[in-house]
């Protein structure tokens, strides 16, 4: 929760710094005529340099509130991802909430494409909060009442992209259009109301690809690994009279069209970013009262969870087979009651299902009563596909889910 008294203090201090009435000697100078403001120096630079200089001016403002919306348009409606929060450029911190809106009018696969799938048919929730500072990236996954804090890099197979992409380079929070400005080409400028400027420019695919969440990259056109001279993406950038960015809009539709994509129903892809409250929008830090779990011990592959342990199935990383280990005395999704090694050759889909059902049933009968769940519990299992069955020796996880 934002500390109201802290924000008020910042607002008052900012007001004092900006008003000429706050002189060094404390005298009231509000009645004196003020000189006309000097033109912003960056506007005297060549147009091609001004967008990057505007990024620097925005960073020099120290903080800002932001709201970015990515819209996947179609003839049947639009799905949106909206990220809204606060940036602290000077302190390299950010806090934001990310919300997906996927209307039921879209194809049946749209929800799973954007939100991912969970074991036992459970759906992910559409809201996630994230906090970033120099040392950590923390996410509040699903319906959890805790933060999952990552302090070290994890391998790509564990959903690292979903975590690492939350940290930006140009801005503390990753994936914003601010990251793309450095690749601007064919820049033109025109005056904007209030003394600012509006820039139109073109961007390459590599410059804008990371605006779209990483788990969707496999559904988009292949992006060159290196920067090229091709710049098919149009973008407009608006800055205020002090050269600070207030808005950016990009048409990313050219990224669509991959054959066999789960986004085949999508006809347009656009991103818009709005920045406000420059210099007076500090992100709230994680408070001492907020529950935080260390990902080094709490974030685990389902197959590695010790029998008897409890877990939440939504880890916030878009990896269905990675979970968050939580105390069984707290709210949880599942309890693992057996880890089996069935071994042998892959017996075929039907035989696998039947054999695993029997093996988990036997393990459940031998497990402590508390591990196997109540009378109304549902049971499930996860095992390797045919392609990795032999390598993983038929490793199977048996779990119970309370209703």
The 8 nearest C-alpha neighbors of each residue, nearest first, counted from 0:
[[1, 2, 283, 286, 3, 285, 284, 282],
 [2, 0, 283, 3, 6, 282, 5, 284],
 [1, 3, 5, 4, 0, 6, 283, 7],
 [4, 2, 6, 5, 1, 7, 8, 0],
 [3, 5, 7, 6, 2, 8, 9, 1],
 [6, 4, 8, 2, 7, 3, 9, 1],
 [7, 5, 9, 3, 8, 4, 10, 2],
 [6, 8, 10, 4, 5, 9, 3, 11],
 [9, 7, 5, 11, 6, 10, 12, 4],
 [10, 8, 6, 12, 7, 11, 13, 279],
 [11, 9, 7, 13, 8, 12, 279, 6],
 [10, 12, 14, 8, 13, 9, 7, 15],
 [13, 11, 9, 15, 14, 10, 8, 16],
 [14, 12, 16, 10, 15, 11, 9, 17],
 [15, 13, 11, 17, 12, 16, 10, 18],
 [16, 14, 12, 13, 18, 17, 21, 11],
 [15, 17, 13, 14, 18, 12, 21, 19],
 [16, 18, 14, 15, 13, 19, 21, 20],
 [19, 17, 20, 15, 16, 21, 14, 29],
 [18, 20, 21, 22, 17, 28, 29, 16],
 [21, 19, 28, 29, 27, 18, 22, 26],
 [22, 20, 19, 15, 25, 18, 23, 16],
 [23, 21, 25, 24, 20, 26, 19, 27],
 [22, 24, 25, 21, 26, 20, 19, 27],
 [23, 25, 22, 26, 21, 27, 20, 28],
 [24, 26, 22, 23, 21, 27, 20, 28],
 [27, 25, 24, 28, 22, 20, 21, 23],
 [28, 26, 20, 29, 25, 21, 22, 30],
 [27, 29, 20, 30, 31, 26, 19, 22],
 [28, 30, 20, 31, 27, 19, 32, 18],
 [31, 29, 28, 32, 27, 20, 33, 19],
 [32, 30, 29, 28, 33, 27, 20, 19],
 [31, 33, 30, 34, 29, 28, 35, 19],
 [32, 34, 31, 35, 36, 19, 29, 30],
 [35, 33, 36, 32, 37, 31, 19, 38],
 [34, 36, 37, 33, 38, 32, 39, 194],
 [37, 35, 34, 38, 33, 39, 240, 241],
 [36, 38, 39, 35, 40, 34, 241, 240],
 [39, 37, 40, 36, 42, 240, 43, 241],
 [38, 40, 41, 42, 241, 37, 242, 240],
 [41, 39, 42, 43, 38, 44, 37, 242],
 [40, 42, 44, 43, 39, 49, 52, 242],
 [43, 41, 40, 44, 39, 49, 38, 242],
 [44, 42, 41, 40, 45, 39, 38, 46],
 [43, 45, 41, 42, 46, 49, 48, 40],
 [44, 46, 47, 48, 49, 43, 42, 41],
 [47, 45, 49, 48, 186, 187, 44, 188],
 [46, 48, 186, 45, 49, 50, 184, 185],
 [49, 47, 46, 45, 51, 50, 52, 44],
 [48, 50, 52, 46, 51, 47, 53, 41],
 [51, 49, 53, 52, 48, 54, 180, 47],
 [52, 50, 54, 53, 49, 48, 181, 180],
 [51, 53, 49, 55, 54, 50, 56, 48],
 [54, 52, 56, 50, 51, 242, 55, 243],
 [53, 55, 51, 57, 52, 56, 58, 50],
 [56, 54, 58, 52, 57, 53, 59, 51],
 [55, 57, 53, 59, 243, 58, 54, 242],
 [58, 56, 243, 54, 60, 55, 59, 244],
 [57, 59, 55, 60, 56, 88, 61, 54],
 [60, 58, 56, 61, 57, 55, 88, 89],
 [59, 61, 278, 57, 58, 62, 277, 56],
 [62, 60, 88, 89, 59, 278, 58, 87],
 [63, 61, 87, 278, 86, 280, 277, 88],
 [64, 62, 277, 280, 276, 86, 275, 85],
 [63, 65, 85, 275, 280, 274, 276, 84],
 [66, 64, 274, 84, 273, 83, 85, 63],
 [65, 67, 83, 273, 82, 272, 84, 68],
 [66, 68, 272, 82, 271, 81, 273, 83],
 [69, 67, 81, 271, 80, 270, 70, 82],
 [68, 70, 270, 80, 79, 269, 81, 271],
 [69, 71, 79, 269, 268, 72, 78, 68],
 [72, 70, 268, 78, 77, 267, 265, 79],
 [71, 73, 77, 267, 265, 266, 70, 268],
 [74, 72, 265, 266, 75, 76, 77, 264],
 [73, 75, 76, 72, 266, 265, 77, 264],
 [76, 74, 73, 105, 104, 77, 72, 106],
 [77, 75, 73, 74, 72, 105, 104, 78],
 [78, 76, 72, 71, 73, 79, 70, 75],
 [77, 79, 101, 71, 100, 70, 102, 72],
 [80, 78, 70, 100, 69, 99, 71, 81],
 [79, 81, 99, 69, 68, 98, 100, 82],
 [82, 80, 68, 98, 67, 97, 79, 83],
 [83, 81, 97, 67, 96, 66, 98, 95],
 [84, 82, 66, 95, 96, 65, 67, 81],
 [83, 85, 95, 65, 94, 64, 96, 66],
 [84, 86, 64, 282, 94, 93, 63, 65],
 [87, 85, 93, 63, 62, 88, 282, 64],
 [86, 88, 62, 92, 90, 89, 91, 61],
 [89, 87, 91, 61, 58, 90, 62, 86],
 [90, 88, 61, 87, 91, 62, 58, 59],
 [89, 91, 87, 92, 88, 132, 61, 133],
 [92, 90, 88, 171, 89, 87, 132, 133],
 [93, 91, 132, 87, 131, 90, 171, 86],
 [94, 92, 86, 131, 85, 282, 171, 172],
 [93, 95, 130, 84, 85, 282, 129, 131],
 [94, 96, 84, 83, 129, 128, 85, 82],
 [95, 97, 128, 83, 82, 127, 129, 84],
 [98, 96, 82, 127, 81, 126, 128, 95],
 [97, 99, 126, 81, 125, 80, 82, 96],
 [100, 98, 80, 125, 79, 101, 81, 126],
 [99, 101, 79, 78, 102, 80, 98, 125],
 [100, 102, 78, 110, 99, 103, 79, 109],
 [103, 101, 104, 105, 100, 78, 76, 77],
 [104, 102, 105, 101, 106, 107, 110, 109],
 [103, 105, 102, 75, 76, 106, 101, 107],
 [104, 106, 103, 75, 102, 109, 76, 107],
 [107, 105, 108, 109, 104, 264, 103, 110],
 [106, 108, 109, 105, 110, 103, 111, 104],
 [107, 109, 111, 106, 110, 112, 261, 105],
 [110, 108, 112, 111, 106, 107, 113, 105],
 [111, 109, 112, 113, 108, 114, 101, 107],
 [110, 112, 115, 114, 108, 109, 113, 116],
 [113, 111, 109, 110, 115, 114, 108, 261],
 [112, 114, 110, 111, 115, 109, 99, 215],
 [113, 115, 111, 110, 123, 112, 125, 116],
 [116, 114, 111, 112, 113, 317, 123, 117],
 [117, 115, 111, 122, 319, 123, 114, 118],
 [116, 118, 121, 319, 122, 120, 119, 312],
 [119, 117, 120, 121, 319, 116, 312, 320],
 [118, 120, 121, 117, 379, 378, 400, 377],
 [121, 119, 118, 117, 122, 116, 123, 379],
 [120, 122, 117, 119, 118, 123, 116, 312],
 [123, 121, 117, 116, 120, 124, 115, 114],
 [122, 124, 114, 141, 125, 116, 115, 313],
 [123, 125, 141, 126, 122, 142, 114, 127],
 [124, 126, 99, 98, 123, 114, 127, 100],
 [127, 125, 98, 97, 124, 99, 128, 141],
 [126, 128, 97, 140, 96, 139, 141, 98],
 [127, 129, 96, 139, 138, 95, 97, 126],
 [130, 128, 138, 95, 137, 94, 96, 139],
 [129, 131, 94, 137, 93, 136, 138, 95],
 [132, 130, 136, 93, 92, 135, 94, 137],
 [131, 133, 92, 135, 134, 91, 136, 93],
 [132, 134, 91, 135, 92, 131, 90, 136],
 [135, 133, 132, 150, 136, 131, 151, 149],
 [136, 134, 150, 132, 149, 131, 133, 137],
 [135, 137, 131, 149, 148, 130, 132, 150],
 [138, 136, 148, 130, 147, 129, 149, 146],
 [139, 137, 129, 147, 146, 128, 140, 130],
 [138, 140, 146, 128, 127, 145, 147, 129],
 [141, 139, 315, 314, 127, 143, 138, 313],
 [140, 142, 124, 143, 313, 123, 127, 315],
 [141, 143, 140, 144, 124, 139, 313, 126],
 [144, 142, 145, 141, 140, 139, 146, 311],
 [143, 145, 142, 290, 146, 139, 289, 140],
 [146, 144, 290, 143, 291, 139, 147, 289],
 [147, 145, 139, 291, 138, 292, 137, 148],
 [146, 148, 292, 138, 137, 294, 291, 293],
 [147, 149, 137, 293, 294, 136, 292, 146],
 [150, 148, 294, 136, 135, 151, 137, 293],
 [149, 151, 135, 134, 148, 136, 152, 294],
 [152, 150, 149, 153, 135, 295, 134, 294],
 [153, 151, 154, 150, 159, 149, 163, 162],
 [152, 154, 159, 151, 157, 155, 158, 156],
 [155, 153, 156, 157, 159, 152, 158, 160],
 [154, 156, 159, 157, 158, 160, 153, 152],
 [157, 155, 154, 158, 159, 153, 318, 160],
 [158, 156, 155, 159, 154, 153, 318, 321],
 [157, 159, 316, 160, 161, 156, 155, 318],
 [160, 158, 155, 162, 153, 161, 157, 163],
 [159, 161, 163, 162, 158, 164, 155, 213],
 [160, 162, 316, 159, 158, 164, 163, 213],
 [163, 161, 159, 160, 164, 165, 316, 136],
 [162, 164, 160, 165, 166, 159, 161, 136],
 [165, 163, 166, 162, 173, 160, 161, 174],
 [164, 166, 173, 163, 162, 172, 167, 174],
 [167, 165, 173, 172, 164, 163, 171, 131],
 [173, 168, 166, 172, 171, 170, 169, 165],
 [167, 169, 170, 171, 178, 166, 173, 172],
 [168, 170, 178, 167, 177, 171, 54, 173],
 [169, 171, 167, 172, 168, 88, 173, 177],
 [172, 170, 167, 91, 92, 93, 166, 88],
 [173, 171, 167, 166, 170, 165, 93, 131],
 [167, 174, 172, 166, 165, 164, 175, 171],
 [173, 175, 210, 209, 167, 176, 164, 172],
 [176, 174, 177, 173, 210, 178, 67, 272],
 [175, 177, 178, 179, 210, 272, 174, 247],
 [176, 178, 175, 179, 180, 169, 170, 54],
 [177, 179, 176, 169, 180, 175, 168, 174],
 [180, 178, 206, 176, 177, 207, 181, 182],
 [179, 181, 182, 183, 177, 178, 51, 50],
 [182, 180, 183, 179, 51, 178, 50, 206],
 [181, 183, 180, 179, 206, 202, 184, 203],
 [184, 182, 202, 180, 181, 201, 200, 186],
 [185, 183, 201, 186, 200, 202, 182, 47],
 [184, 186, 200, 201, 187, 183, 47, 199],
 [187, 185, 200, 47, 184, 199, 46, 198],
 [186, 188, 199, 198, 46, 185, 200, 189],
 [189, 187, 198, 197, 46, 196, 199, 186],
 [188, 190, 197, 196, 191, 198, 187, 199],
 [191, 189, 196, 195, 197, 194, 192, 188],
 [190, 192, 196, 195, 197, 194, 193, 189],
 [193, 191, 194, 195, 190, 196, 239, 240],
 [194, 192, 195, 191, 240, 239, 190, 196],
 [193, 195, 240, 192, 191, 239, 190, 196],
 [196, 194, 240, 239, 191, 238, 193, 190],
 [195, 197, 190, 191, 238, 189, 237, 198],
 [198, 196, 237, 189, 236, 188, 191, 190],
 [199, 197, 188, 236, 235, 187, 237, 200],
 [198, 200, 235, 187, 186, 234, 236, 188],
 [201, 199, 186, 185, 234, 184, 183, 233],
 [200, 202, 233, 184, 232, 230, 183, 185],
 [203, 201, 230, 232, 183, 182, 184, 231],
 [202, 204, 230, 206, 205, 229, 231, 232],
 [205, 203, 206, 207, 208, 222, 202, 230],
 [204, 206, 208, 203, 207, 222, 226, 223],
 [205, 207, 179, 203, 204, 182, 208, 202],
 [206, 208, 204, 179, 205, 210, 209, 203],
 [209, 207, 205, 210, 204, 211, 206, 222],
 [210, 208, 211, 207, 174, 212, 213, 206],
 [209, 211, 174, 208, 207, 175, 212, 176],
 [210, 212, 209, 208, 213, 215, 174, 216],
 [213, 211, 214, 215, 210, 209, 216, 174],
 [212, 214, 215, 216, 211, 160, 161, 209],
 [213, 215, 212, 216, 217, 161, 317, 160],
 [216, 214, 213, 218, 217, 212, 219, 211],
 [217, 215, 219, 218, 213, 214, 212, 211],
 [216, 218, 215, 219, 214, 260, 220, 221],
 [217, 219, 260, 216, 215, 261, 262, 257],
 [220, 218, 216, 255, 257, 254, 217, 221],
 [221, 219, 257, 254, 255, 222, 256, 218],
 [220, 222, 219, 223, 257, 217, 216, 254],
 [221, 223, 205, 204, 220, 224, 208, 219],
 [224, 222, 225, 205, 221, 226, 204, 227],
 [225, 223, 222, 226, 205, 221, 227, 204],
 [224, 226, 223, 227, 205, 222, 206, 204],
 [225, 227, 205, 223, 224, 228, 203, 206],
 [228, 226, 229, 225, 203, 223, 230, 205],
 [227, 229, 230, 226, 203, 184, 202, 231],
 [228, 230, 227, 203, 231, 202, 204, 226],
 [231, 229, 203, 202, 201, 232, 228, 204],
 [230, 232, 203, 229, 202, 201, 233, 253],
 [231, 233, 202, 201, 230, 251, 250, 203],
 [234, 232, 201, 249, 250, 200, 202, 231],
 [233, 235, 249, 200, 248, 199, 201, 232],
 [236, 234, 199, 248, 198, 247, 200, 249],
 [235, 237, 247, 198, 197, 246, 199, 234],
 [236, 238, 197, 246, 245, 244, 196, 247],
 [239, 237, 244, 243, 242, 245, 196, 195],
 [238, 240, 195, 242, 241, 243, 244, 245],
 [241, 239, 195, 194, 242, 193, 39, 238],
 [242, 240, 239, 243, 39, 195, 238, 56],
 [241, 243, 239, 53, 238, 240, 56, 244],
 [244, 242, 57, 238, 56, 239, 53, 241],
 [245, 243, 238, 246, 237, 57, 53, 239],
 [244, 246, 274, 238, 273, 237, 243, 275],
 [247, 245, 273, 237, 272, 244, 236, 274],
 [246, 248, 236, 272, 271, 235, 237, 273],
 [249, 247, 271, 235, 234, 270, 272, 236],
 [248, 250, 234, 270, 233, 269, 251, 271],
 [249, 251, 269, 252, 233, 232, 268, 270],
 [252, 250, 268, 269, 253, 254, 249, 232],
 [251, 253, 268, 267, 254, 255, 250, 269],
 [252, 254, 255, 251, 232, 231, 256, 250],
 [255, 253, 220, 252, 219, 251, 256, 204],
 [256, 254, 219, 253, 252, 220, 257, 268],
 [255, 257, 258, 220, 254, 219, 263, 260],
 [256, 258, 220, 260, 219, 255, 259, 218],
 [259, 257, 260, 256, 263, 218, 220, 219],
 [260, 258, 257, 261, 263, 218, 262, 256],
 [261, 259, 218, 262, 263, 257, 258, 219],
 [260, 262, 263, 218, 259, 112, 108, 264],
 [263, 261, 260, 264, 265, 218, 255, 109],
 [264, 262, 260, 265, 261, 256, 259, 257],
 [263, 265, 262, 73, 266, 106, 261, 74],
 [266, 264, 73, 262, 263, 72, 267, 71],
 [265, 267, 73, 72, 264, 268, 252, 74],
 [268, 266, 72, 252, 265, 71, 269, 73],
 [267, 269, 252, 71, 251, 70, 72, 250],
 [268, 270, 250, 251, 70, 69, 249, 267],
 [271, 269, 69, 249, 68, 248, 70, 250],
 [270, 272, 248, 68, 67, 247, 249, 69],
 [271, 273, 67, 247, 246, 66, 248, 68],
 [272, 274, 246, 66, 65, 245, 67, 247],
 [275, 273, 65, 245, 64, 246, 63, 272],
 [276, 274, 64, 277, 63, 245, 65, 273],
 [277, 275, 63, 279, 280, 64, 278, 274],
 [276, 278, 63, 62, 275, 279, 60, 280],
 [277, 279, 62, 60, 61, 63, 280, 276],
 [278, 280, 276, 277, 10, 9, 281, 62],
 [281, 279, 63, 62, 64, 276, 85, 278],
 [280, 282, 62, 87, 85, 279, 283, 86],
 [283, 281, 85, 94, 93, 86, 284, 280],
 [284, 282, 1, 281, 285, 94, 0, 2],
 [285, 283, 286, 282, 94, 130, 92, 93],
 [286, 284, 289, 283, 287, 130, 288, 291],
 [285, 287, 288, 289, 284, 283, 0, 290],
 [288, 286, 289, 285, 290, 291, 284, 146],
 [287, 289, 286, 290, 285, 291, 145, 0],
 [290, 288, 286, 287, 291, 285, 145, 146],
 [289, 291, 145, 146, 288, 292, 144, 287],
 [290, 292, 146, 145, 147, 289, 293, 148],
 [293, 291, 147, 146, 148, 294, 297, 290],
 [292, 294, 148, 295, 296, 297, 147, 149],
 [293, 295, 298, 297, 149, 296, 148, 147],
 [296, 294, 293, 297, 298, 149, 150, 151],
 [297, 295, 294, 298, 293, 299, 324, 292],
 [296, 298, 324, 294, 323, 293, 295, 299],
 [299, 297, 294, 323, 296, 322, 295, 324],
 [300, 298, 321, 322, 301, 297, 323, 303],
 [299, 301, 321, 303, 302, 320, 322, 304],
 [300, 302, 303, 321, 304, 320, 322, 299],
 [301, 303, 300, 304, 396, 395, 338, 394],
 [304, 302, 300, 301, 305, 299, 338, 396],
 [305, 303, 301, 302, 306, 299, 308, 300],
 [304, 306, 308, 307, 303, 335, 338, 337],
 [307, 305, 336, 335, 337, 308, 304, 338],
 [306, 308, 336, 335, 370, 305, 334, 309],
 [309, 307, 306, 305, 335, 334, 310, 304],
 [310, 308, 334, 327, 333, 325, 324, 335],
 [309, 311, 324, 323, 325, 333, 331, 332],
 [312, 310, 332, 323, 331, 313, 322, 333],
 [311, 313, 322, 314, 332, 310, 117, 323],
 [314, 312, 315, 311, 141, 322, 140, 123],
 [313, 315, 322, 316, 323, 140, 312, 321],
 [314, 316, 140, 313, 317, 141, 138, 139],
 [315, 317, 158, 161, 318, 314, 162, 159],
 [316, 318, 315, 115, 319, 158, 161, 314],
 [319, 317, 316, 321, 320, 158, 157, 314],
 [318, 320, 117, 321, 317, 116, 118, 312],
 [319, 321, 301, 318, 300, 322, 302, 118],
 [322, 320, 300, 301, 318, 299, 319, 314],
 [321, 323, 312, 314, 299, 311, 298, 301],
 [322, 324, 298, 311, 310, 297, 314, 325],
 [325, 323, 310, 297, 309, 298, 322, 311],
 [324, 326, 310, 309, 323, 327, 331, 297],
 [327, 325, 328, 329, 309, 324, 308, 310],
 [326, 328, 309, 329, 325, 308, 331, 330],
 [327, 329, 326, 330, 325, 331, 309, 308],
 [330, 328, 327, 326, 331, 325, 309, 310],
 [329, 331, 328, 332, 327, 326, 325, 311],
 [332, 330, 311, 310, 333, 329, 309, 327],
 [333, 331, 311, 310, 400, 312, 401, 330],
 [332, 334, 400, 310, 399, 309, 331, 398],
 [335, 333, 309, 399, 398, 308, 336, 310],
 [334, 336, 398, 306, 307, 308, 337, 397],
 [335, 337, 306, 307, 370, 398, 397, 371],
 [338, 336, 397, 306, 335, 396, 339, 362],
 [337, 339, 396, 395, 397, 306, 340, 302],
 [340, 338, 395, 394, 341, 337, 396, 393],
 [341, 339, 394, 393, 342, 392, 395, 338],
 [340, 342, 393, 339, 394, 392, 343, 395],
 [343, 341, 392, 393, 340, 344, 389, 394],
 [344, 342, 345, 341, 389, 392, 393, 346],
 [343, 345, 346, 389, 342, 388, 393, 392],
 [344, 346, 347, 385, 388, 343, 389, 351],
 [347, 345, 350, 344, 351, 348, 349, 343],
 [348, 346, 350, 349, 345, 351, 385, 352],
 [349, 347, 351, 350, 352, 346, 385, 345],
 [350, 348, 352, 351, 347, 353, 346, 354],
 [349, 351, 353, 347, 352, 348, 346, 354],
 [352, 350, 354, 348, 349, 353, 355, 347],
 [351, 353, 355, 349, 350, 354, 356, 348],
 [352, 354, 350, 356, 351, 355, 349, 357],
 [355, 353, 351, 357, 356, 352, 350, 358],
 [354, 356, 358, 352, 357, 353, 351, 359],
 [357, 355, 353, 359, 354, 358, 360, 352],
 [356, 358, 360, 354, 355, 359, 361, 353],
 [359, 357, 355, 361, 360, 356, 354, 362],
 [360, 358, 362, 356, 361, 357, 397, 355],
 [361, 359, 357, 363, 358, 362, 356, 364],
 [360, 362, 364, 358, 359, 363, 357, 365],
 [363, 361, 359, 365, 364, 360, 366, 358],
 [364, 362, 366, 360, 365, 361, 371, 359],
 [363, 365, 361, 362, 366, 360, 371, 367],
 [366, 364, 362, 363, 361, 367, 368, 360],
 [365, 367, 363, 364, 362, 368, 370, 336],
 [368, 366, 370, 369, 365, 371, 363, 364],
 [367, 369, 370, 371, 366, 372, 364, 373],
 [368, 370, 367, 371, 372, 373, 366, 307],
 [371, 369, 336, 368, 367, 307, 372, 366],
 [372, 370, 368, 369, 363, 399, 336, 366],
 [373, 371, 376, 370, 369, 399, 401, 374],
 [372, 374, 376, 375, 371, 401, 369, 368],
 [373, 375, 376, 372, 377, 371, 401, 402],
 [374, 376, 373, 402, 377, 401, 372, 400],
 [377, 375, 401, 373, 400, 372, 374, 402],
 [378, 376, 400, 399, 401, 375, 379, 402],
 [379, 377, 399, 398, 400, 376, 380, 397],
 [378, 380, 398, 397, 399, 119, 377, 381],
 [379, 381, 397, 396, 398, 395, 382, 378],
 [380, 382, 396, 395, 397, 383, 379, 302],
 [381, 383, 395, 394, 393, 396, 384, 380],
 [384, 382, 388, 387, 393, 385, 394, 391],
 [385, 383, 386, 388, 387, 382, 345, 393],
 [384, 386, 388, 387, 345, 383, 347, 389],
 [387, 385, 384, 388, 383, 389, 390, 345],
 [388, 386, 390, 385, 389, 384, 383, 391],
 [389, 387, 393, 385, 383, 391, 390, 384],
 [388, 390, 392, 391, 387, 344, 393, 343],
 [391, 389, 387, 392, 388, 393, 386, 383],
 [392, 390, 388, 393, 389, 394, 387, 383],
 [393, 391, 342, 389, 390, 394, 388, 340],
 [392, 394, 341, 342, 388, 340, 391, 395],
 [393, 395, 340, 392, 339, 391, 382, 341],
 [396, 394, 382, 339, 381, 338, 393, 340],
 [395, 397, 338, 381, 380, 302, 337, 339],
 [396, 398, 380, 337, 359, 335, 336, 379],
 [399, 397, 335, 334, 379, 336, 378, 380],
 [400, 398, 378, 334, 333, 377, 372, 371],
 [401, 399, 333, 377, 376, 332, 378, 402],
 [400, 402, 376, 377, 372, 399, 333, 375],
 [401, 376, 375, 400, 377, 373, 332, 399]]
